[in-house]
Amino acid sequence: MTIDAFTIVSALRQTHVKYIADLVALAKMNPILAITFSVTMFSYAGIPPLAGFCSKFYLFFAALGCGAYFLAPVGVVTTVIGCWAAGRFPQVSQFGGPKAVLRAPDT
């Protein structure tokens, strides 16, 4: 997933995509890259049929099996936060979004 994400980001940097808001036209410009990017981000988020879900599933049950009962809920909370963060990229690349909210300030 990491290699795929960095490969997609480096390919996008060659097309002068600098901000998250610049991904708005990705689904129209390159639909295969947009779908691949979406699947990668959904796997990062841990959506069920993908590899990210399997790894998080086994990790949480291993934590519960070892008796780390505090660690498993903390992992679930951070996974929910990660789902929101990783879900923003496919949302913007497939459906667009407001530029004012997503554009980082220039320094």
C-alpha positions as CSV (number, residue, x, y, z in Angstrom):
1,M,0.0,0.0,0.0
2,T,2.8,2.4,0.9
3,I,4.7,1.7,-2.3
4,D,1.5,2.2,-4.3
5,A,0.7,5.4,-2.6
6,F,4.1,6.9,-3.1
7,T,4.2,5.8,-6.7
8,I,0.8,7.5,-7.4
9,V,1.9,10.7,-5.6
10,S,5.2,10.8,-7.6
11,A,3.2,10.3,-10.8
12,L,0.9,13.1,-9.8
13,R,3.8,15.4,-9.0
14,Q,5.0,15.1,-12.6
15,T,1.6,16.4,-13.7
16,H,1.9,19.5,-11.4
17,V,-0.5,18.3,-8.7
18,K,0.6,20.2,-5.7
19,Y,-2.4,20.4,-3.4
20,I,-5.1,18.0,-2.4
21,A,-7.6,20.3,-4.1
22,D,-5.8,19.7,-7.4
23,L,-7.0,16.1,-7.3
24,V,-10.5,17.3,-8.2
25,A,-10.0,16.6,-11.9
26,L,-8.1,13.3,-11.4
27,A,-11.1,11.0,-12.2
28,K,-11.7,12.8,-15.4
29,M,-8.0,13.1,-16.5
30,N,-6.9,9.6,-15.5
31,P,-9.7,7.3,-14.2
32,I,-7.4,4.2,-13.7
33,L,-5.1,6.2,-11.5
34,A,-8.0,7.6,-9.6
35,I,-9.5,4.2,-9.0
36,T,-6.1,2.8,-7.9
37,F,-5.5,5.7,-5.6
38,S,-9.0,5.2,-4.1
39,V,-8.5,1.5,-3.5
40,T,-5.1,2.2,-1.9
41,M,-6.6,4.8,0.5
42,F,-9.5,2.6,1.4
43,S,-7.0,-0.2,2.2
44,Y,-5.1,2.2,4.4
45,A,-8.4,3.0,6.1
46,G,-9.1,-0.6,6.7
47,I,-12.3,-1.1,4.7
48,P,-13.3,-4.8,5.0
49,P,-12.4,-6.8,1.9
50,L,-9.0,-5.1,1.5
51,A,-5.6,-6.0,3.0
52,G,-5.6,-3.1,5.4
53,F,-8.7,-4.6,7.1
54,C,-7.1,-8.0,7.5
55,S,-4.0,-6.6,9.1
56,K,-5.9,-4.4,11.5
57,F,-8.3,-7.3,12.3
58,Y,-5.4,-9.6,13.3
59,L,-3.6,-6.9,15.1
60,F,-6.6,-6.0,17.3
61,F,-7.3,-9.7,18.1
62,A,-3.7,-10.3,18.9
63,A,-3.8,-7.3,21.3
64,L,-6.9,-8.8,23.0
65,G,-5.3,-12.2,23.1
66,C,-2.3,-10.9,24.9
67,G,-4.4,-9.1,27.5
68,A,-3.8,-5.6,26.2
69,Y,-7.4,-4.6,26.7
70,F,-6.6,-0.9,26.7
71,L,-4.6,-1.0,23.4
72,A,-7.4,-2.5,21.3
73,P,-9.9,0.3,21.8
74,V,-7.2,2.9,21.3
75,G,-6.4,1.2,18.0
76,V,-10.1,1.3,17.0
77,V,-10.3,5.0,17.8
78,T,-7.2,5.8,15.8
79,T,-8.5,3.6,12.9
80,V,-11.7,5.7,12.8
81,I,-9.6,8.9,12.7
82,G,-7.5,7.3,10.0
83,C,-10.6,6.4,8.0
84,W,-11.7,10.0,7.9
85,A,-8.2,11.2,6.9
86,A,-7.6,8.5,4.3
87,G,-11.2,8.8,3.0
88,R,-10.7,12.5,2.1
89,F,-8.4,11.7,-0.8
90,P,-10.8,9.4,-2.7
91,Q,-13.7,11.8,-2.0
92,V,-11.8,14.7,-3.6
93,S,-10.4,12.7,-6.5
94,Q,-13.7,11.1,-7.4
95,F,-16.3,13.7,-6.5
96,G,-14.5,16.9,-6.0
97,G,-14.7,19.2,-3.0
98,P,-14.5,22.7,-1.8
99,K,-11.0,24.2,-2.6
100,A,-11.0,26.6,0.3
101,V,-11.3,23.9,2.9
102,L,-8.7,21.6,1.4
103,R,-6.0,24.0,0.1
104,A,-3.0,24.3,2.4
105,P,-1.7,27.9,3.0
106,D,1.3,28.9,0.9
107,T,4.4,29.7,2.8
